[in-house]
């Protein structure tokens, strides 16, 4: 019984911390908040300034801390730290400089939801990394693209290892 009460107190404490702490509160927000923001948030544009992969995973997908430069119409730009798995962004390559459509909470500009890239991206396949007769081979870019594809779950670690060996063999 005592352990149960301690567990309840700890759970309540984490719940309060999630809504009070600015960085945790955005991550542990309720799903209806995201849905509500998608429908009623203020449309804006954000640019990724920095990506940091965390140690946290949800459903075997890495969670990232993302520093965004947000531009709301008629207001000065500001920066927001956002936590996300990036699965529902419709973005195949996520890196600094990527411009995103977002919706911002009118009551809390630090809370936002990412919708999709400003410029639609086409899906990459492992064959896109093969140098064709009409495009020059850039092994550094190919390795970055390959790593990004694996980080985003677009290719398996085995496919990554095979393609990495092919790229390194061309050097």
Buried (B, 14 or more C-beta within 10 A) or exposed (E): EEEEEEEEEEEEEEEEEBEEEEEBBBBEBEEEEBEBBEEEBBEBBBBBEEBEEEEEEEEEBBBBBBBBBBBBEEEEEBEBBBBBBBEEBBBBBBEEEBBBBBBBBEEEBBBBBBBBBEEEBEEBEBEBBEEEEEEEEEBEEBBEBBEBBBBBBBBEEEBBEEBBEBBEEEE
